[in-house]
Amino acid sequence: MNYLRAIKTGVMLWLTIFVVITILMFLPFLVDKKMLQFGIFWILLIPIVLLFCKWHFKMDAPNLKKGFLLGIIMLLVILVLDMVITVPLFVKSFSVFFGDWMMYVGYIEVLLLAVYAGFEFDKTFTKYDNTK
């Protein structure tokens, strides 16, 4: 497993999530509709995470274990960047940010999608030995 590439994947995922959440927060028809914002975000997160996982696995053969490890690394990167950038600069309260159950749904979704990507991409892109 290429750990540096996994960290880069996590950083790019965090940047993309940051942009998507920012856009959703400032759309006029979604202002003050937090549940709808997160519902749309959770739906958009599916192709975003799968695309970044596909990018990561382009250079590393996928499997279930690597998908789980990639998901854990991406989650750790996202958590660190949220603690270092998002909370101090935008939210100002760790308890408000990390006390919101909707954040944890997104975190769990990232992990499950990374595991799924490792499993599915392994089935799709594994080259079988035809010499038998």
C-alpha positions in Angstrom: 0.0 0.0 0.0 1.3 3.4 -1.0 0.7 5.5 2.2 1.8 8.8 0.7 -0.6 8.3 -2.2 -3.4 7.5 0.4 -2.6 10.6 2.3 -2.7 12.7 -0.9 -6.1 11.0 -1.7 -7.4 12.0 1.7 -6.2 15.6 1.3 -7.8 15.9 -2.1 -11.0 14.3 -0.8 -11.1 16.8 2.1 -10.6 19.8 -0.3 -13.4 18.5 -2.5 -15.7 18.0 0.5 -14.9 21.4 1.8 -15.8 23.0 -1.6 -19.0 21.0 -1.9 -20.2 21.7 1.6 -19.4 25.5 1.1 -21.4 25.6 -2.1 -24.3 23.7 -0.5 -24.3 26.1 2.6 -24.6 29.2 0.4 -27.1 28.1 -2.2 -30.1 30.4 -1.6 -32.7 27.6 -1.6 -30.7 25.6 1.0 -30.0 28.3 3.5 -31.1 27.2 7.0 -32.0 23.7 5.7 -29.2 21.8 7.3 -30.8 18.3 7.0 -31.4 18.9 3.2 -27.9 20.1 2.8 -26.4 17.0 4.4 -28.8 14.8 2.5 -27.6 16.2 -0.8 -24.0 16.0 0.4 -24.3 12.3 1.4 -25.6 11.6 -2.1 -22.8 13.6 -3.8 -20.3 11.9 -1.5 -20.8 8.5 -3.2 -19.4 9.3 -6.6 -16.7 11.7 -5.1 -15.3 9.0 -2.8 -15.5 6.3 -5.5 -13.6 8.5 -8.0 -10.9 9.3 -5.5 -10.6 5.6 -4.6 -10.4 4.7 -8.2 -7.6 7.3 -8.6 -5.7 5.8 -5.7 -6.1 2.2 -6.9 -4.9 3.1 -10.3 -1.3 2.7 -9.0 -2.0 0.1 -6.4 -3.8 -3.2 -6.9 -7.1 -3.1 -4.9 -8.4 -5.5 -2.4 -10.7 -5.5 0.5 -8.0 -5.0 3.1 -6.4 -2.1 1.1 -9.8 -0.5 0.7 -10.4 -0.6 4.5 -6.9 0.8 5.1 -7.4 3.5 2.5 -10.7 4.4 4.2 -9.0 4.6 7.6 -6.2 6.8 6.3 -8.6 9.1 4.4 -10.7 9.4 7.6 -7.6 10.3 9.7 -6.5 12.9 7.2 -10.0 14.4 7.1 -10.2 14.5 10.9 -6.8 16.1 11.2 -7.6 18.7 8.6 -11.0 19.4 10.2 -9.4 19.9 13.6 -6.6 22.1 12.2 -8.4 24.1 9.6 -12.2 23.8 9.6 -13.0 24.1 13.3 -10.5 26.9 14.2 -11.2 29.1 11.1 -14.9 28.5 10.4 -16.8 26.8 13.3 -14.9 28.1 16.3 -16.2 25.2 18.5 -15.0 21.7 18.6 -18.0 20.5 20.6 -20.4 22.0 18.0 -18.6 20.6 15.0 -17.9 17.1 16.4 -21.1 17.0 18.4 -23.2 16.9 15.2 -24.3 13.3 14.3 -24.6 14.2 10.7 -20.8 14.6 10.4 -20.3 11.0 11.6 -22.7 9.7 9.0 -20.4 11.3 6.4 -17.3 9.8 8.1 -18.9 6.3 8.1 -20.0 6.7 4.5 -16.4 7.5 3.5 -15.1 4.4 5.2 -17.8 2.1 3.8 -17.3 3.4 0.3 -13.6 2.9 0.4 -14.0 -0.7 1.6 -16.6 -1.2 -1.2 -14.2 0.3 -3.7 -11.4 -2.0 -2.7 -13.7 -5.0 -3.0 -15.5 -4.0 -6.2 -12.4 -2.7 -8.0 -10.6 -5.9 -7.1 -13.3 -8.0 -8.7 -13.4 -5.7 -11.8 -9.8 -5.1 -12.4 -8.0 -8.3 -11.3 -6.3 -10.1 -14.1 -6.8 -13.8 -14.0 -4.1 -16.3 -14.9 -5.1 -17.9 -18.2 -2.2 -20.4 -18.4 -4.0 -23.2 -16.5 
